[in-house]
Structures are given as C-alpha cells and as structure tokens.
C-alpha cells in the first residue's frame, strides 16, 4: 500500500505515479477496444454497441441496447449507412436534374433569341430585297452617277464614248 505522509489518509505524490490507478486501467481498456481489429465477435459487438450508444445518445448499459443481438446491431449499422448513401444519391440526382432543367431552359431561351434574330435578319433582307427589286436604272442617284461617269468617259475617250451601249436591259 502507498505510504501516507503527515496528513491522514492521503498518499504521498512519489508513490501515486508508480501504482496504476483504476482510471488508468479503464483508459487502457477503452483505448485497446477503440483500436482493436473487428475480427472477433466480441470486438464487433463492442464496436456496434459503442456506435449505437453514440448514435442514439444512450448509455452503454441501456436495457434497449442490451436487448439487441449482434445481427440486429449490424443490420442497424449498415441500414444507417445505406440510407445515408441513398439520400445522397437522391440529393445528387435532384441537383443533376435541376442543373439539366436550367441548362434546357437556357438553351430554349437561346434558341428563341436566335429565331428572333433570324426573323429580324429575314425581315431586313426582305426589306432590302424590296428596295433592290426596284429598277436601279430609275433610281435618281444612280442616274446622276451614270451621267457623271459618261461625261468623264467622253472627256477621256472622246464624244463617241458610250454610244454603243444598249440601255434596254430586258
């Protein structure tokens, strides 16, 4: 037994360090169990009971926990994992669907805008074509330009320049 010093019932500090205490022994067992391989039924049961206790915030001595068999605990453990994975898959598929819907809406909008732009270009082209289908020889600006060109040509090439040109274009 440890020595007591002058104070009654108290151990001296030099002897406390040399003897393992109950707390130290419990810590050692807990550390061993926490790091143990799950290759024995006892270790697997301890792990599953510890998991159940943490998951449901219940003590390890809870009568409900103690009523579970190892198979029931194992099922509950894997059921939690699978349900979480299934929820993540559903969530991911929902987010993928939302992204696809957004992309489809964006593409539809872009297609509508392209149609509007194409219609505007067609209307512009039809308007310009309507102007082009008018006889350009009757356009006063073109007639004036042509007369200026004829006069310049007559100055350079003589008065007979352009007399052999037919003005009937039909």
PyMOL commands that set and color helices and strands:
alter all, ss='L'
color gray80, all
select helices_A, chain A and resi 13-16+22-35+41-56+63-67+70-132+136-138+140-157
alter helices_A, ss='H'
color red, helices_A
deselect
rebuild
show_as cartoon
